[in-house]
């Protein structure tokens, strides 16, 4: 016969103190613990502190080159930024008493069954987009700029680099912040706020414009939709990384207004800005809204809605 479990005396004790009712408790706490707004402020403070302290250390090893793009320093920057935002979330997971995977990057799904379909989606999106621009006379592939080992070396470097870009940007805008803000104001209001912030950040890129930024806001909302349907960020990390890889390396066009070194060909965009995206690149083309709409419908078909867990703001419980 199984032994009866020992009850926690504090759970039934008539002398258990009532929950705090002071004014500070009402400001900082609710029935779920620390209020979402305060948790976001704590998270922001952790990101700022880790970023400032880590940045001082990083500068001792990497000297920025003014006006010149360096893949090495940019790679270190992206890895560092992801480490900061994810490291701050790990600390918040301890404070909140939940698994870090709840914020969108469960270890069990790392580079697994959602990541690789995401890579395929991103490559298809940029290929169709560039193909439409080319069909209307706005893109030329040009001569090969890389050959042999250099082609392989740059291809691998860009692939790894953009995986970290995807990890950083997706977790920054749709990880801890989306999770916590959604608990306070709802999933879609949070997604709108963060997608607009996503677009505003891209306006700081050289050559970026309002049409390109609007495209970034739109894809941010579609990414949020995919997050809602899949329950984590791994599909989006692969999607984000492979789109940027295709734009920068395979098709050798501007990426959010930036032309990088180490591209596959001497490609060129020519024609009306509405067609090519101008200095922004293909993501500023009118056709980008068409491809994004098609992909949103594809996400709806291939990832049908499931009943959400009541305690979690994502579509599925993340482990």
Phi and psi restraints in degrees (value plus and minus 20) as a CYANA .aco file:
   2 UNK   PHI     -90.1   -50.1
   2 UNK   PSI     124.4   164.4
   3 UNK   PHI     -95.8   -55.8
   3 UNK   PSI     126.2   166.2
   4 UNK   PHI     -90.2   -50.2
   4 UNK   PSI     116.6   156.6
   5 UNK   PHI     -86.1   -46.1
   5 UNK   PSI     126.5   166.5
   6 UNK   PHI     -99.9   -59.9
   6 UNK   PSI     103.2   143.2
   7 UNK   PHI     -95.9   -55.9
   7 UNK   PSI     131.5   171.5
   8 UNK   PHI     -94.7   -54.7
   8 UNK   PSI      96.6   136.6
   9 UNK   PHI     -77.4   -37.4
   9 UNK   PSI     -53.7   -13.7
  10 UNK   PHI     -88.3   -48.3
  10 UNK   PSI     -40.9    -0.9
  11 UNK   PHI     -94.9   -54.9
  11 UNK   PSI     -44.0    -4.0
  12 UNK   PHI    -139.8   -99.8
  12 UNK   PSI     -21.8    18.2
  13 UNK   PHI     -88.0   -48.0
  13 UNK   PSI     111.6   151.6
  14 UNK   PHI     -89.1   -49.1
  14 UNK   PSI     -32.9     7.1
  15 UNK   PHI    -116.4   -76.4
  15 UNK   PSI     -11.2    28.8
  16 UNK   PHI     -83.0   -43.0
  16 UNK   PSI     108.5   148.5
  17 UNK   PHI     -86.9   -46.9
  17 UNK   PSI     125.8   165.8
  18 UNK   PHI     -88.4   -48.4
  18 UNK   PSI     138.6   178.6
  19 UNK   PHI     -81.2   -41.2
  19 UNK   PSI     128.0   168.0
  20 UNK   PHI     -79.4   -39.4
  20 UNK   PSI     118.6   158.6
  21 UNK   PHI    -142.6  -102.6
  21 UNK   PSI     -12.6    27.4
  22 UNK   PHI     -87.8   -47.8
  22 UNK   PSI     147.8   187.8
  23 UNK   PHI     -84.3   -44.3
  23 UNK   PSI     -55.8   -15.8
  24 UNK   PHI     -86.7   -46.7
  24 UNK   PSI     -57.9   -17.9
  25 UNK   PHI     -83.3   -43.3
  25 UNK   PSI     -59.8   -19.8
  26 UNK   PHI     -87.6   -47.6
  26 UNK   PSI     -50.5   -10.5
  27 UNK   PHI     -95.1   -55.1
  27 UNK   PSI     -64.4   -24.4
  28 UNK   PHI    -115.2   -75.2
  28 UNK   PSI     -43.1    -3.1
  29 UNK   PHI    -141.5  -101.5
  29 UNK   PSI     134.7   174.7
  30 UNK   PHI    -157.3  -117.3
  30 UNK   PSI    -188.4  -148.4
  31 UNK   PHI     -88.5   -48.5
  31 UNK   PSI     -30.4     9.6
  32 UNK   PHI    -123.2   -83.2
  32 UNK   PSI     -17.0    23.0
  33 UNK   PHI      93.4   133.4
  33 UNK   PSI    -162.0  -122.0
  34 UNK   PHI     -86.8   -46.8
  34 UNK   PSI     113.8   153.8
  35 UNK   PHI     -80.3   -40.3
  35 UNK   PSI     130.0   170.0
  36 UNK   PHI     -78.6   -38.6
  36 UNK   PSI     -60.4   -20.4
  37 UNK   PHI     -81.3   -41.3
  37 UNK   PSI     -61.6   -21.6
  38 UNK   PHI     -88.7   -48.7
  38 UNK   PSI     -56.4   -16.4
  39 UNK   PHI     -83.9   -43.9
  39 UNK   PSI     -58.6   -18.6
  40 UNK   PHI     -85.6   -45.6
  40 UNK   PSI     -58.4   -18.4
  41 UNK   PHI     -85.9   -45.9
  41 UNK   PSI     -61.3   -21.3
  42 UNK   PHI     -82.5   -42.5
  42 UNK   PSI     -64.2   -24.2
  43 UNK   PHI     -80.7   -40.7
  43 UNK   PSI     -65.2   -25.2
  44 UNK   PHI     -81.2   -41.2
  44 UNK   PSI     -59.2   -19.2
  45 UNK   PHI     -85.6   -45.6
  45 UNK   PSI     -59.8   -19.8
  46 UNK   PHI     -84.7   -44.7
  46 UNK   PSI     -63.2   -23.2
  47 UNK   PHI     -81.3   -41.3
  47 UNK   PSI     -64.5   -24.5
  48 UNK   PHI     -83.1   -43.1
  48 UNK   PSI     -64.1   -24.1
  49 UNK   PHI     -86.2   -46.2
  49 UNK   PSI     -66.9   -26.9
  50 UNK   PHI     -85.3   -45.3
  50 UNK   PSI     -58.8   -18.8
  51 UNK   PHI     -85.9   -45.9
  51 UNK   PSI     -62.1   -22.1
  52 UNK   PHI     -87.7   -47.7
  52 UNK   PSI     -69.4   -29.4
  53 UNK   PHI     -86.1   -46.1
  53 UNK   PSI     -65.1   -25.1
  54 UNK   PHI     -87.1   -47.1
  54 UNK   PSI     -53.6   -13.6
  55 UNK   PHI     -83.9   -43.9
  55 UNK   PSI     -57.5   -17.5
  56 UNK   PHI     -82.4   -42.4
  56 UNK   PSI     -62.8   -22.8
  57 UNK   PHI     -86.9   -46.9
  57 UNK   PSI     -63.5   -23.5
  58 UNK   PHI     -82.4   -42.4
  58 UNK   PSI     -56.3   -16.3
  59 UNK   PHI     -85.8   -45.8
  59 UNK   PSI     -39.6     0.4
  60 UNK   PHI     -93.6   -53.6
  60 UNK   PSI     -40.4    -0.4
  61 UNK   PHI    -129.1   -89.1
  61 UNK   PSI     -45.5    -5.5
  62 UNK   PHI    -145.0  -105.0
  62 UNK   PSI     101.0   141.0
  63 UNK   PHI    -119.1   -79.1
  63 UNK   PSI      97.9   137.9
  64 UNK   PHI     -83.9   -43.9
  64 UNK   PSI     123.0   163.0
  65 UNK   PHI    -125.0   -85.0
  65 UNK   PSI      92.1   132.1
  66 UNK   PHI     -84.5   -44.5
  66 UNK   PSI     106.0   146.0
  67 UNK   PHI      56.4    96.4
  67 UNK   PSI     -20.7    19.3
  68 UNK   PHI    -143.1  -103.1
  68 UNK   PSI     109.0   149.0
  69 UNK   PHI     -96.4   -56.4
  69 UNK   PSI     110.1   150.1
  70 UNK   PHI    -144.5  -104.5
  70 UNK   PSI      99.4   139.4
  71 UNK   PHI     -82.5   -42.5
  71 UNK   PSI     -56.8   -16.8
  72 UNK   PHI     -81.5   -41.5
  72 UNK   PSI     -70.7   -30.7
  73 UNK   PHI     -89.2   -49.2
  73 UNK   PSI     -55.5   -15.5
  74 UNK   PHI     -87.5   -47.5
  74 UNK   PSI     -58.1   -18.1
  75 UNK   PHI     -82.8   -42.8
  75 UNK   PSI     -66.1   -26.1
  76 UNK   PHI     -81.1   -41.1
  76 UNK   PSI     -58.2   -18.2
  77 UNK   PHI     -84.2   -44.2
  77 UNK   PSI     -65.9   -25.9
  78 UNK   PHI     -85.3   -45.3
  78 UNK   PSI     -62.5   -22.5
  79 UNK   PHI     -82.1   -42.1
  79 UNK   PSI     -63.6   -23.6
  80 UNK   PHI     -82.8   -42.8
  80 UNK   PSI     -65.4   -25.4
  81 UNK   PHI     -83.1   -43.1
  81 UNK   PSI     -62.9   -22.9
  82 UNK   PHI     -83.8   -43.8
  82 UNK   PSI     -61.4   -21.4
  83 UNK   PHI     -79.6   -39.6
  83 UNK   PSI     -59.8   -19.8
  84 UNK   PHI     -86.4   -46.4
  84 UNK   PSI     -71.8   -31.8
  85 UNK   PHI     -89.4   -49.4
  85 UNK   PSI     -54.8   -14.8
  86 UNK   PHI     -97.6   -57.6
  86 UNK   PSI     -57.3   -17.3
  87 UNK   PHI     -82.3   -42.3
  87 UNK   PSI     -60.7   -20.7
  88 UNK   PHI     -83.1   -43.1
  88 UNK   PSI     -56.7   -16.7
  89 UNK   PHI     -87.9   -47.9
  89 UNK   PSI     -54.4   -14.4
  90 UNK   PHI     -82.1   -42.1
  90 UNK   PSI     -59.9   -19.9
  91 UNK   PHI     -86.0   -46.0
  91 UNK   PSI     -62.2   -22.2
  92 UNK   PHI     -84.4   -44.4
  92 UNK   PSI     -53.3   -13.3
  93 UNK   PHI     -82.7   -42.7
  93 UNK   PSI     -57.0   -17.0
  94 UNK   PHI     -88.6   -48.6
  94 UNK   PSI     -60.5   -20.5
  95 UNK   PHI     -85.2   -45.2
  95 UNK   PSI     -61.6   -21.6
  96 UNK   PHI    -106.8   -66.8
  96 UNK   PSI     -31.7     8.3
  97 UNK   PHI      50.0    90.0
  97 UNK   PSI      20.1    60.1
  98 UNK   PHI    -155.3  -115.3
  98 UNK   PSI     145.1   185.1
  99 UNK   PHI     -88.5   -48.5
  99 UNK   PSI     118.8   158.8
 100 UNK   PHI     -79.5   -39.5
 100 UNK   PSI     -45.1    -5.1
 101 UNK   PHI     -84.3   -44.3
 101 UNK   PSI     -38.8     1.2
 102 UNK   PHI     -83.5   -43.5
 102 UNK   PSI     -40.5    -0.5
 103 UNK   PHI    -108.8   -68.8
 103 UNK   PSI     -12.8    27.2
 104 UNK   PHI      97.6   137.6
 104 UNK   PSI     -32.2     7.8
 105 UNK   PHI    -144.5  -104.5
 105 UNK   PSI      47.4    87.4
 106 UNK   PHI     -83.5   -43.5
 106 UNK   PSI     114.6   154.6
 107 UNK   PHI     -80.2   -40.2
 107 UNK   PSI     -54.4   -14.4
 108 UNK   PHI     -81.6   -41.6
 108 UNK   PSI     -47.0    -7.0
 109 UNK   PHI    -119.9   -79.9
 109 UNK   PSI     -12.4    27.6
 110 UNK   PHI     -80.8   -40.8
 110 UNK   PSI     101.9   141.9
 111 UNK   PHI      31.6    71.6
 111 UNK   PSI      20.3    60.3
 112 UNK   PHI    -129.6   -89.6
 112 UNK   PSI    -158.3  -118.3
 113 UNK   PHI     -90.2   -50.2
 113 UNK   PSI     -36.3     3.7
 114 UNK   PHI    -116.1   -76.1
 114 UNK   PSI     -51.7   -11.7
 115 UNK   PHI     -82.6   -42.6
 115 UNK   PSI     -67.5   -27.5
 116 UNK   PHI     -90.2   -50.2
 116 UNK   PSI     -60.7   -20.7
 117 UNK   PHI     -79.9   -39.9
 117 UNK   PSI     -54.1   -14.1
 118 UNK   PHI     -82.0   -42.0
 118 UNK   PSI     -61.4   -21.4
 119 UNK   PHI     -80.9   -40.9
 119 UNK   PSI     -61.5   -21.5
 120 UNK   PHI     -84.5   -44.5
 120 UNK   PSI     -62.0   -22.0
 121 UNK   PHI     -80.6   -40.6
 121 UNK   PSI     -66.2   -26.2
 122 UNK   PHI     -82.2   -42.2
 122 UNK   PSI     -62.1   -22.1
 123 UNK   PHI     -87.0   -47.0
 123 UNK   PSI     -59.6   -19.6
 124 UNK   PHI     -84.3   -44.3
 124 UNK   PSI     -61.2   -21.2
 125 UNK   PHI     -81.6   -41.6
 125 UNK   PSI     -70.7   -30.7
 126 UNK   PHI     -89.3   -49.3
 126 UNK   PSI     -52.0   -12.0
 127 UNK   PHI     -87.9   -47.9
 127 UNK   PSI     -64.8   -24.8
 128 UNK   PHI     -85.3   -45.3
 128 UNK   PSI     -61.0   -21.0
 129 UNK   PHI     -83.3   -43.3
 129 UNK   PSI     -69.3   -29.3
 130 UNK   PHI     -86.0   -46.0
 130 UNK   PSI     -56.5   -16.5
 131 UNK   PHI     -81.8   -41.8
 131 UNK   PSI     -60.8   -20.8
 132 UNK   PHI     -85.5   -45.5
 132 UNK   PSI     -62.0   -22.0
 133 UNK   PHI     -82.8   -42.8
 133 UNK   PSI     -62.6   -22.6
 134 UNK   PHI     -85.3   -45.3
 134 UNK   PSI     -57.2   -17.2
 135 UNK   PHI     -82.8   -42.8
 135 UNK   PSI     -46.4    -6.4
 136 UNK   PHI    -120.6   -80.6
 136 UNK   PSI      -3.7    36.3
 137 UNK   PHI      59.3    99.3
 137 UNK   PSI       2.0    42.0
 138 UNK   PHI    -124.8   -84.8
 138 UNK   PSI     -19.6    20.4
 139 UNK   PHI    -161.4  -121.4
 139 UNK   PSI     116.7   156.7
 140 UNK   PHI    -148.4  -108.4
 140 UNK   PSI     112.7   152.7
 141 UNK   PHI     -89.4   -49.4
 141 UNK   PSI     -57.5   -17.5
 142 UNK   PHI      58.5    98.5
 142 UNK   PSI    -191.0  -151.0
 143 UNK   PHI     -99.9   -59.9
 143 UNK   PSI     135.3   175.3
 144 UNK   PHI     -85.7   -45.7
 144 UNK   PSI     113.2   153.2
 145 UNK   PHI    -119.6   -79.6
 145 UNK   PSI     -38.5     1.5
 146 UNK   PHI    -148.8  -108.8
 146 UNK   PSI     129.7   169.7
 147 UNK   PHI    -162.4  -122.4
 147 UNK   PSI     133.3   173.3
 148 UNK   PHI      36.7    76.7
 148 UNK   PSI    -149.3  -109.3
 149 UNK   PHI     -84.9   -44.9
 149 UNK   PSI     -53.1   -13.1
 150 UNK   PHI     -84.9   -44.9
 150 UNK   PSI     -57.8   -17.8
 151 UNK   PHI     -82.4   -42.4
 151 UNK   PSI     -66.5   -26.5
 152 UNK   PHI     -84.5   -44.5
 152 UNK   PSI     -63.3   -23.3
 153 UNK   PHI     -82.7   -42.7
 153 UNK   PSI     -68.5   -28.5
 154 UNK   PHI     -87.7   -47.7
 154 UNK   PSI     -56.6   -16.6
 155 UNK   PHI     -80.6   -40.6
 155 UNK   PSI     -64.4   -24.4
 156 UNK   PHI     -87.1   -47.1
 156 UNK   PSI     -63.4   -23.4
 157 UNK   PHI     -80.1   -40.1
 157 UNK   PSI     -66.1   -26.1
 158 UNK   PHI     -87.5   -47.5
 158 UNK   PSI     -57.2   -17.2
 159 UNK   PHI     -81.4   -41.4
 159 UNK   PSI     -67.5   -27.5
 160 UNK   PHI     -87.1   -47.1
 160 UNK   PSI     -62.2   -22.2
 161 UNK   PHI     -77.1   -37.1
 161 UNK   PSI     -67.9   -27.9
 162 UNK   PHI     -94.6   -54.6
 162 UNK   PSI     -41.3    -1.3
 163 UNK   PHI     -82.1   -42.1
 163 UNK   PSI     -62.0   -22.0
 164 UNK   PHI     -92.0   -52.0
 164 UNK   PSI     -52.6   -12.6
 165 UNK   PHI     -81.0   -41.0
 165 UNK   PSI     -65.4   -25.4
 166 UNK   PHI     -82.5   -42.5
 166 UNK   PSI     -64.0   -24.0
 167 UNK   PHI     -80.5   -40.5
 167 UNK   PSI     -67.6   -27.6
 168 UNK   PHI     -85.9   -45.9
 168 UNK   PSI     -73.3   -33.3
 169 UNK   PHI     -89.2   -49.2
 169 UNK   PSI     -58.3   -18.3
 170 UNK   PHI     -88.4   -48.4
 170 UNK   PSI     -60.8   -20.8
 171 UNK   PHI     -92.1   -52.1
 171 UNK   PSI     -55.0   -15.0
 172 UNK   PHI     -82.1   -42.1
 172 UNK   PSI     -63.7   -23.7
 173 UNK   PHI    -122.8   -82.8
 173 UNK   PSI     -37.4     2.6
 174 UNK   PHI    -154.7  -114.7
 174 UNK   PSI      -3.4    36.6
 175 UNK   PHI    -121.2   -81.2
 175 UNK   PSI    -131.5   -91.5
 176 UNK   PHI     -79.7   -39.7
 176 UNK   PSI     -61.1   -21.1
 177 UNK   PHI     -83.6   -43.6
 177 UNK   PSI     -65.2   -25.2
 178 UNK   PHI     -83.5   -43.5
 178 UNK   PSI     -64.8   -24.8
 179 UNK   PHI     -78.8   -38.8
 179 UNK   PSI     -69.0   -29.0
 180 UNK   PHI     -95.6   -55.6
 180 UNK   PSI     -63.1   -23.1
 181 UNK   PHI     -84.5   -44.5
 181 UNK   PSI     -55.9   -15.9
 182 UNK   PHI     -83.2   -43.2
 182 UNK   PSI     -52.8   -12.8
 183 UNK   PHI     -87.3   -47.3
 183 UNK   PSI     -44.6    -4.6
 184 UNK   PHI    -112.2   -72.2
 184 UNK   PSI     -63.8   -23.8
 185 UNK   PHI    -141.2  -101.2
 185 UNK   PSI     -21.4    18.6
 186 UNK   PHI      83.2   123.2
 186 UNK   PSI     135.2   175.2
 187 UNK   PHI     -81.5   -41.5
 187 UNK   PSI     -73.1   -33.1
 188 UNK   PHI     -92.8   -52.8
 188 UNK   PSI     -59.0   -19.0
 189 UNK   PHI     -77.9   -37.9
 189 UNK   PSI     -60.5   -20.5
 190 UNK   PHI     -84.2   -44.2
 190 UNK   PSI     -62.1   -22.1
 191 UNK   PHI     -82.9   -42.9
 191 UNK   PSI     -58.4   -18.4
 192 UNK   PHI     -85.7   -45.7
 192 UNK   PSI     -66.2   -26.2
 193 UNK   PHI     -79.4   -39.4
 193 UNK   PSI     -67.3   -27.3
 194 UNK   PHI     -94.7   -54.7
 194 UNK   PSI     -52.5   -12.5
 195 UNK   PHI     -88.3   -48.3
 195 UNK   PSI     -58.2   -18.2
 196 UNK   PHI     -84.2   -44.2
 196 UNK   PSI     -58.7   -18.7
 197 UNK   PHI     -84.7   -44.7
 197 UNK   PSI     -59.0   -19.0
 198 UNK   PHI     -78.1   -38.1
 198 UNK   PSI     -65.7   -25.7
 199 UNK   PHI     -86.9   -46.9
 199 UNK   PSI     -59.8   -19.8
 200 UNK   PHI     -83.0   -43.0
 200 UNK   PSI     -58.8   -18.8
 201 UNK   PHI     -82.6   -42.6
 201 UNK   PSI     -59.7   -19.7
 202 UNK   PHI     -88.9   -48.9
 202 UNK   PSI     -40.7    -0.7
 203 UNK   PHI     -84.5   -44.5
 203 UNK   PSI     -39.6     0.4
 204 UNK   PHI     -96.9   -56.9
 204 UNK   PSI     -31.5     8.5
 205 UNK   PHI     -93.7   -53.7
 205 UNK   PSI     121.2   161.2
 206 UNK   PHI     -83.7   -43.7
 206 UNK   PSI     112.9   152.9
 207 UNK   PHI      66.9   106.9
 207 UNK   PSI     -29.2    10.8
 208 UNK   PHI     -91.7   -51.7
 208 UNK   PSI     131.5   171.5
 209 UNK   PHI    -156.6  -116.6
 209 UNK   PSI    -198.5  -158.5
 210 UNK   PHI     -88.9   -48.9
 210 UNK   PSI     -55.2   -15.2
 211 UNK   PHI     -86.2   -46.2
 211 UNK   PSI     -64.0   -24.0
 212 UNK   PHI     -82.6   -42.6
 212 UNK   PSI     -60.8   -20.8
 213 UNK   PHI     -85.1   -45.1
 213 UNK   PSI     -57.5   -17.5
 214 UNK   PHI     -83.5   -43.5
 214 UNK   PSI     -56.9   -16.9
 215 UNK   PHI     -84.7   -44.7
 215 UNK   PSI     -58.0   -18.0
 216 UNK   PHI     -85.6   -45.6
 216 UNK   PSI     -61.7   -21.7
 217 UNK   PHI     -81.7   -41.7
 217 UNK   PSI     -62.8   -22.8
 218 UNK   PHI     -83.5   -43.5
 218 UNK   PSI     -66.6   -26.6
 219 UNK   PHI     -87.2   -47.2
 219 UNK   PSI     -49.8    -9.8
 220 UNK   PHI     -81.3   -41.3
 220 UNK   PSI     -60.8   -20.8
 221 UNK   PHI     -89.3   -49.3
 221 UNK   PSI     -57.4   -17.4
 222 UNK   PHI     -87.7   -47.7
 222 UNK   PSI     -58.8   -18.8
 223 UNK   PHI     -81.5   -41.5
 223 UNK   PSI     -60.4   -20.4
 224 UNK   PHI     -83.1   -43.1
 224 UNK   PSI     -58.5   -18.5
 225 UNK   PHI     -82.3   -42.3
 225 UNK   PSI     -63.6   -23.6
 226 UNK   PHI     -85.4   -45.4
 226 UNK   PSI     -57.9   -17.9
 227 UNK   PHI     -81.0   -41.0
 227 UNK   PSI     -63.4   -23.4
 228 UNK   PHI     -80.0   -40.0
 228 UNK   PSI     -59.9   -19.9
 229 UNK   PHI    -100.2   -60.2
 229 UNK   PSI     -55.4   -15.4
 230 UNK   PHI    -113.3   -73.3
 230 UNK   PSI     -47.0    -7.0
 231 UNK   PHI      70.9   110.9
 231 UNK   PSI     -28.4    11.6
 232 UNK   PHI    -171.4  -131.4
 232 UNK   PSI    -197.2  -157.2
 233 UNK   PHI    -117.9   -77.9
 233 UNK   PSI     -21.1    18.9
 234 UNK   PHI     -86.4   -46.4
 234 UNK   PSI     -57.4   -17.4
 235 UNK   PHI     -79.7   -39.7
 235 UNK   PSI     -62.1   -22.1
 236 UNK   PHI     -90.3   -50.3
 236 UNK   PSI     -56.0   -16.0
 237 UNK   PHI     -81.6   -41.6
 237 UNK   PSI     -66.8   -26.8
 238 UNK   PHI     -84.6   -44.6
 238 UNK   PSI     -62.1   -22.1
 239 UNK   PHI     -80.9   -40.9
 239 UNK   PSI     -71.8   -31.8
 240 UNK   PHI     -79.9   -39.9
 240 UNK   PSI     -67.7   -27.7
 241 UNK   PHI     -83.7   -43.7
 241 UNK   PSI     -65.8   -25.8
 242 UNK   PHI     -93.1   -53.1
 242 UNK   PSI     -51.9   -11.9
 243 UNK   PHI     -82.9   -42.9
 243 UNK   PSI     -68.2   -28.2
 244 UNK   PHI     -83.2   -43.2
 244 UNK   PSI     -58.7   -18.7
 245 UNK   PHI     -82.6   -42.6
 245 UNK   PSI     -65.0   -25.0
 246 UNK   PHI     -84.2   -44.2
 246 UNK   PSI     -61.7   -21.7
 247 UNK   PHI     -84.4   -44.4
 247 UNK   PSI     -69.2   -29.2
 248 UNK   PHI     -98.5   -58.5
 248 UNK   PSI     -67.1   -27.1
 249 UNK   PHI    -117.6   -77.6
 249 UNK   PSI     -78.4   -38.4
 250 UNK   PHI     -84.0   -44.0
 250 UNK   PSI     -66.7   -26.7
 251 UNK   PHI    -124.4   -84.4
 251 UNK   PSI     -26.9    13.1
 252 UNK   PHI      35.8    75.8
 252 UNK   PSI      28.2    68.2
 253 UNK   PHI    -140.3  -100.3
 253 UNK   PSI     147.5   187.5
 254 UNK   PHI     -79.7   -39.7
 254 UNK   PSI     122.8   162.8
 255 UNK   PHI    -136.5   -96.5
 255 UNK   PSI      87.4   127.4
 256 UNK   PHI      32.4    72.4
 256 UNK   PSI      19.9    59.9
 257 UNK   PHI      68.0   108.0
 257 UNK   PSI     -17.5    22.5
 258 UNK   PHI    -136.3   -96.3
 258 UNK   PSI     110.9   150.9
 259 UNK   PHI    -121.8   -81.8
 259 UNK   PSI      98.2   138.2
 260 UNK   PHI    -116.9   -76.9
 260 UNK   PSI     142.5   182.5
 261 UNK   PHI    -100.4   -60.4
 261 UNK   PSI     152.5   192.5
 262 UNK   PHI      50.3    90.3
 262 UNK   PSI      15.6    55.6
 263 UNK   PHI    -114.1   -74.1
 263 UNK   PSI     138.4   178.4
 264 UNK   PHI     -89.4   -49.4
 264 UNK   PSI     -57.4   -17.4
 265 UNK   PHI    -158.3  -118.3
 265 UNK   PSI     151.1   191.1
 266 UNK   PHI    -112.3   -72.3
 266 UNK   PSI      42.5    82.5
 267 UNK   PHI     -94.4   -54.4
 267 UNK   PSI     141.1   181.1
 268 UNK   PHI    -166.2  -126.2
 268 UNK   PSI     128.6   168.6
 269 UNK   PHI    -127.1   -87.1
 269 UNK   PSI     115.9   155.9
 270 UNK   PHI    -170.4  -130.4
 270 UNK   PSI     121.3   161.3
 271 UNK   PHI     104.1   144.1
 271 UNK   PSI    -186.6  -146.6
 272 UNK   PHI     -83.8   -43.8
 272 UNK   PSI     126.1   166.1
 273 UNK   PHI     -83.0   -43.0
 273 UNK   PSI     -54.9   -14.9
 274 UNK   PHI     -83.7   -43.7
 274 UNK   PSI     -46.8    -6.8
 275 UNK   PHI    -103.8   -63.8
 275 UNK   PSI     -69.3   -29.3
 276 UNK   PHI    -112.1   -72.1
 276 UNK   PSI     -41.8    -1.8
 277 UNK   PHI      70.8   110.8
 277 UNK   PSI     -26.2    13.8
 278 UNK   PHI      42.0    82.0
 278 UNK   PSI    -157.6  -117.6
 279 UNK   PHI     -88.9   -48.9
 279 UNK   PSI     -39.1     0.9
 280 UNK   PHI     -88.3   -48.3
 280 UNK   PSI     -57.3   -17.3
 281 UNK   PHI      83.6   123.6
 281 UNK   PSI    -197.8  -157.8
 282 UNK   PHI     -74.9   -34.9
 282 UNK   PSI     -48.7    -8.7
 283 UNK   PHI     -86.8   -46.8
 283 UNK   PSI     -33.4     6.6
 284 UNK   PHI    -114.7   -74.7
 284 UNK   PSI     -18.4    21.6
 285 UNK   PHI     -96.6   -56.6
 285 UNK   PSI     131.3   171.3
 286 UNK   PHI     -82.8   -42.8
 286 UNK   PSI     -46.9    -6.9
 287 UNK   PHI     -89.2   -49.2
 287 UNK   PSI     -39.8     0.2
 288 UNK   PHI     -83.8   -43.8
 288 UNK   PSI     -52.8   -12.8
 289 UNK   PHI     -90.7   -50.7
 289 UNK   PSI     -52.0   -12.0
 290 UNK   PHI     -86.5   -46.5
 290 UNK   PSI     -68.3   -28.3
 291 UNK   PHI     -85.1   -45.1
 291 UNK   PSI     -57.4   -17.4
 292 UNK   PHI     -85.5   -45.5
 292 UNK   PSI     -58.6   -18.6
 293 UNK   PHI     -83.3   -43.3
 293 UNK   PSI     -61.8   -21.8
 294 UNK   PHI     -82.6   -42.6
 294 UNK   PSI     -62.0   -22.0
 295 UNK   PHI     -88.2   -48.2
 295 UNK   PSI     -56.0   -16.0
 296 UNK   PHI     -81.4   -41.4
 296 UNK   PSI     -61.2   -21.2
 297 UNK   PHI     -86.7   -46.7
 297 UNK   PSI     -57.3   -17.3
 298 UNK   PHI     -84.5   -44.5
 298 UNK   PSI     -60.4   -20.4
 299 UNK   PHI     -82.0   -42.0
 299 UNK   PSI     -60.7   -20.7
 300 UNK   PHI     -81.2   -41.2
 300 UNK   PSI     -58.5   -18.5
 301 UNK   PHI     -96.0   -56.0
 301 UNK   PSI     -65.1   -25.1
 302 UNK   PHI    -107.3   -67.3
 302 UNK   PSI     -37.2     2.8
 303 UNK   PHI    -147.8  -107.8
 303 UNK   PSI      57.7    97.7
 304 UNK   PHI     -82.8   -42.8
 304 UNK   PSI     133.0   173.0
 305 UNK   PHI     -86.2   -46.2
 305 UNK   PSI     121.1   161.1
 306 UNK   PHI    -143.8  -103.8
 306 UNK   PSI     136.3   176.3
 307 UNK   PHI     -81.7   -41.7
 307 UNK   PSI     102.3   142.3
 308 UNK   PHI     -91.7   -51.7
 308 UNK   PSI     130.4   170.4
 309 UNK   PHI     -89.0   -49.0
 309 UNK   PSI     111.2   151.2
 310 UNK   PHI     -83.2   -43.2
 310 UNK   PSI     -45.5    -5.5
 311 UNK   PHI    -111.5   -71.5
 311 UNK   PSI     -26.9    13.1
 312 UNK   PHI    -142.0  -102.0
 312 UNK   PSI     121.8   161.8
 313 UNK   PHI    -101.8   -61.8
 313 UNK   PSI     -28.7    11.3
 314 UNK   PHI    -109.8   -69.8
 314 UNK   PSI     151.7   191.7
 315 UNK   PHI     -89.3   -49.3
 315 UNK   PSI     -45.6    -5.6
 316 UNK   PHI    -153.5  -113.5
 316 UNK   PSI     140.1   180.1
 317 UNK   PHI     -95.3   -55.3
 317 UNK   PSI     102.0   142.0
 318 UNK   PHI    -111.6   -71.6
 318 UNK   PSI     115.8   155.8
